[in-house]
Amino acid sequence: MKESRKAKRQKIEAMKKLLASARSSNYVSNQFDLNSILGLNATLNNFIHSISFKQFDAKEIKKAKFDLNQYRNHILDILPEDCTIQFDGISSLIPDNKLDRTFRFITLIYMWHYGEIILTQIDNLIKVERI
């Protein structure tokens, strides 16, 4: 029994040494000077300042509660068996398109995980196929 534990410890130590020797060296960053490219710094500043951020409204999020079963039933209703549709072909359930798109995608991930559908991405299109 003692020999077995000793052999196991030696095997673990040998594996640790092997893994340690296989590690890559530390990453050394060559710092990049933004001023080395004429106008890049100003262009980046203009770009950052041109982005407008919509005020986050927590009340709107609270109004639209996520109901996985409601979205699941909706998707199953519009998607016949052995049929494929595009993700954008699934109609919205709530007025906020961004939030609805998020809810639909979450639902599809759960449905894919449970084997109810197959998700396939071709370029920028997501195809949904009912099994």
C-alpha positions in Angstrom: 0.0 0.0 0.0 2.8 2.4 0.9 4.6 1.6 -2.3 1.5 2.3 -4.3 1.1 5.8 -2.7 4.7 6.5 -3.2 4.5 5.6 -6.9 1.4 7.7 -7.3 3.1 10.7 -5.7 6.1 10.2 -8.0 3.9 10.0 -11.0 2.1 13.3 -10.0 5.4 15.0 -9.4 6.7 13.9 -12.8 3.5 15.2 -14.4 3.9 18.6 -12.6 7.5 18.9 -13.9 6.4 18.0 -17.4 3.6 20.6 -17.4 5.9 23.2 -15.9 8.4 22.7 -18.7 5.7 22.9 -21.3 4.5 26.4 -20.2 5.2 29.2 -22.5 7.4 32.1 -21.5 6.1 35.3 -20.0 4.4 37.7 -22.4 6.4 40.8 -22.9 4.4 43.7 -24.3 6.1 46.2 -26.6 4.3 49.4 -25.7 2.7 51.2 -28.6 2.8 54.9 -28.8 -0.5 56.3 -30.2 1.3 59.5 -31.2 3.5 57.5 -33.6 0.7 57.4 -36.1 -0.2 60.9 -37.3 -3.8 61.8 -36.4 -4.7 58.5 -34.7 -5.1 59.9 -31.2 -7.4 62.7 -32.4 -9.5 60.3 -34.5 -9.9 57.9 -31.6 -10.9 60.8 -29.3 -13.5 62.1 -31.8 -14.9 58.6 -32.2 -15.2 58.0 -28.5 -16.9 61.4 -28.0 -19.3 60.8 -30.9 -20.9 57.7 -29.2 -24.0 58.6 -27.4 -25.1 56.3 -24.6 -28.8 55.9 -24.0 -29.8 56.5 -20.4 -30.4 53.2 -18.7 -34.0 53.0 -17.5 -34.4 50.3 -14.9 -38.2 50.8 -15.0 -38.4 49.6 -18.6 -36.5 46.5 -17.8 -38.8 45.7 -14.8 -41.9 46.1 -17.0 -40.7 43.4 -19.5 -40.4 40.3 -17.4 -38.7 37.3 -19.1 -41.0 34.3 -19.3 -39.0 31.4 -20.8 -42.0 29.2 -21.3 -43.9 32.0 -23.1 -41.1 32.4 -25.5 -40.6 28.7 -25.9 -44.3 28.1 -26.7 -44.2 31.1 -29.1 -41.2 29.6 -31.0 -42.8 26.1 -31.1 -46.0 27.6 -32.4 -44.4 29.3 -35.3 -41.9 26.5 -36.1 -43.3 23.3 -37.5 -41.4 20.0 -37.0 -38.5 19.4 -39.5 -38.7 23.0 -40.5 -35.9 25.7 -40.5 -36.4 29.4 -40.1 -34.1 32.3 -39.6 -33.7 33.8 -36.1 -35.0 37.2 -37.4 -38.1 35.4 -38.7 -39.3 34.8 -35.1 -41.7 37.6 -34.3 -41.4 39.8 -31.2 -43.5 39.4 -28.1 -42.6 42.8 -26.5 -42.2 46.3 -28.0 -38.6 46.7 -27.0 -36.9 45.0 -30.0 -33.4 44.7 -28.4 -34.7 43.2 -25.2 -37.0 40.9 -27.1 -34.2 39.7 -29.3 -32.1 39.0 -26.2 -35.0 37.0 -24.7 -35.6 35.0 -27.9 -31.9 34.2 -28.1 -31.7 33.0 -24.5 -34.8 30.9 -25.1 -33.2 29.3 -28.2 -30.1 28.5 -26.3 -32.1 26.7 -23.6 -34.1 24.9 -26.3 -30.9 23.8 -28.1 -29.5 22.6 -24.8 -32.6 20.4 -24.2 -32.5 19.0 -27.7 -35.7 20.6 -29.0 -34.0 22.6 -31.8 -30.7 22.8 -33.8 -29.0 26.2 -34.1 -26.7 26.8 -37.1 -24.8 30.0 -37.9 -24.0 30.8 -41.5 -22.2 34.0 -41.8 -24.4 36.5 -39.9 -27.5 34.4 -40.1 -28.7 32.1 -37.3 -30.9 29.2 -38.6 -33.3 27.5 -36.2 -34.4 24.0 -37.0 -37.0 22.1 -35.0 -36.2 18.5 -34.3 
